[in-house]
């Protein structure tokens, strides 16, 4: 095992993620969103999810709502960054599963892209 106990590097981590069940991937993605939001803020999570899941603003709103997030809680901070309540970040995983046929691949992309965040924790 490597630095994280999961893998020595992001490439190996991605390979190991592919062997996991959907339930495990979803759980890890939700936990990572929570942990990153605590340490680095909700904006970091929203930005990373949008980038790795390839979501524009409308797509992000759709995923959030389909996952059970209250659409009226999506907004912007003072700097114009898209925001949702930290407690609702988990809705992004459920919503991505509901909206995207390739949600599994997108969640693996999110987890692998945040390998350094996992190493930090």
N, C-alpha and C positions, 0 to 999 in steps of 0.2 A: 504494500500500500504506500501511498505517497503522503504528501504534506497534509492533506485533508483527512486521510484515512479512507477516502473514497477513490482518489486517483492522484497520480503524480503531476498531472498537467491537464489543461482543458480538453485536449484531444482524447486522452484516455477517459476523462470524465464523461464526455459526450458518448463514447462507445458504451460505457457502463450504464448510462441513462437509457440507452436504447433497449437494454435488457430488462428494464423495470416495467411493472404493471402501470396502467393508466392511473389507477388509484394512488400508487406511490408517487408518480410524477406530479399529480395534482396536489398531493399533500406537501411535497417538497417545495413546489412553486408557491403555494400559499404561505408556507413558513418563511421562505426566502423573502417574499414581499413584506411580510410583517417585520422580519429582522432588519431588512434594509430601511424600511420606513422609520423604524426606531432610531437607527444609527445615522442614516443619511437623509431621511426625509421622504415624504410622499412623492414629491416632484421627481426624485431620482427613480422611484419605482414606476411611475406613470411614463416617464420618458423611456425607460428601458423596455417596458412592455410594448409601448407603441412602436419602438424601433424593431425589436426582435419579432413581434407578431405582425409587423407591417400594417399598422392601423393608422389611418388618418383620423382627424378629429371625429368625423361622423361615425367611422368604424369603431372607434374607441367607445363612443357614447352607446352605440348599438350593443357592443359586447358587454359593457357594464350593465346596461338595462336588462339584457337577456339573462345575465347571471344573477339577477335579483337586486341589483343596485338601484336605488331610487334616482330616476333620471334628473329630478330637480336638484339633486345634490352635486351634480357635475358643474364645475364652474372654473373660474380663473383666479389666480392670486394677483397681488398688486403688480407683479412683473409680467403678467399675461400668460403665465404657465397654466396649463390644464391641470385641474385638481379634482380629487374626490376625497371623501372622508377616509382616513386611515383604516377605520374599522370595516370599511366596505371593500377593501382591496381584493379580498378573496373572491368577490363576485366576478373579477376579471377572468379567473381560471374557469369557473363554471360557464360564464358567458362565451368564452372562446370555444369551449367544447360544444356549445349550442349553435354557434355561428359558423365555425370554420371546419371544413372537412379535414384539413391538415393540422388541427389543433395540437395533436400530439407532437408533431415536428416543431411547431411554433413554441410550445412549452419547453421542449428540449433545447431549442435555441435560446430561450430566456435563461434557463438554468445554466447552460454552458457559457453564455456571455457573462454571467455573474460569478464565474468560478473564483475570481479574486475576492469577491465578497464573502463567499463560503469559507475560503481559506482564512480570512480575517476573523470570522466568528469562531 
